Every structure is written in C-alpha cells, then in structure tokens.
Amino acid sequence: MAALLSEDDIASRLEDSQWQRDGDEIVREWRFEDFAEAMSFANRVAELAEEANHHPDIFVHGWNKVRLSLTNHAAGGLTDADFEMAARIDGLG
C-alpha cells in the first residue's frame, strides 16, 4: 500500500498549483469552449488513468466544465500517486 503524505508534503505540492485540497482529495476544474471539448478532455483523462491504473472521479457539468478529484482510496488519503497523476493530467493541455 502507498504511504500517505504528511500535511506539510501536501501543502508543499499544492503551492503554485491549480489543484486545491478538499479533505482527503485534490481537485481541479477546467472550462472549455463547448461540450465536445469537455468530453474530449474527459476521455483523454480516462486513457491516462487506465494507463496509470489510478482513476480520478470525473464530473462533467454545465455543458463545458470538467471537475476532477484524486485520492488514493486504498491508502485512505493523498499519496505520491495522486500528485503524479495530477501532473500527467496537467500535461494534457
């Protein structure tokens, strides 16, 4: 099982990040030009998640917004894997 990050580690990793802490998760929201772009992004995230075997919650709402949340359910909180996945998602554009 992955080791949980300390509060200091989490705070440090969130500095200068667009991800925010929400309890035992990190979350971020994107806004797109239209529904098709939002769904395309959600599908690209899904492909990355399958490759990494680390699956965020994906919430498509308001016709052009996507909200993602990451946590490590098995570990019961935030781990390196969550921040690694967040960085991979950030790389999508």
N, C-alpha and C positions, 0 to 999 in steps of 0.2 A: 504494500500500500504506500502511496505517495505521502511524504511528510507535509504537514500543514505549515504554512508560512507564518512567521510571527507578525504581530501588528505593525512593528517597525518596518519589516520587509515589505508588507503590503503597501503601507503608506509611501515608502520609497519608490516602489514600482509604479505607483499611480501619479507621482509627480510628473508634470509636463505631459500627461496622457489625457486623451479624450475619454478614457474609460473612468467610471466612477464606482465607488463602493456602495453596495446596497446589501447590508447584512453579510451573509456568507457568499455573496456573489460580486462579480464585477459586471457592469452593464454599460452599454453604449447604444446610441440611436443614430441612424442615418436618415437623411431625407433625399429623395430622388425626384427627377423630373416627372415621372409618371409610374403607374402601376407596373408596367412591363419591366422598367429598370429596377424597381424594388424587388420584383420576383427573380430577375436575373441575378441580382446580388445575393438573395437568399439561397438560390440554387448553387452559386459558386461557394458560398459558406458551407453548404451541405456537403459538397465534394471535398473541401478541405477537412471537414470534420470526419468524414468517412476515412480519409487517408490517415488522419492522426488518431482515429478511434477515440475522439474526445468531442462530444456533441453539445453545442450550446442550445439553450432554448431560443427559438426564433419566433418572433412575433411580428407579423406584417399587419400594419394598421393604417387607417386614414388614407388609403389608396396609394400612398407614396412613401411611407415610413417603415423602417425595419428596426426593431429593437432586439438586441442580442444580450443574453446573460450567460455568464460562465461560472461554474463552480465544479468542484470535484466531489460528487455525491458519495463515492466510496470512502473518501477521506473525511468527509464531513466539513468541508470548507475550502479555502483557497490554497492552491499548490503551484509549484513552478509550471505545471502543465497548463493551467488556466492562463497564465501570462504569456506562455509560449504560443498558445492558440490565439490569444488576443493579438499578438504581434503578427502572426500569419494572416489573420483576418484584416488587420490594418494594411497589410501589403497588397490587398486586393484593389485598393484604389481609394 
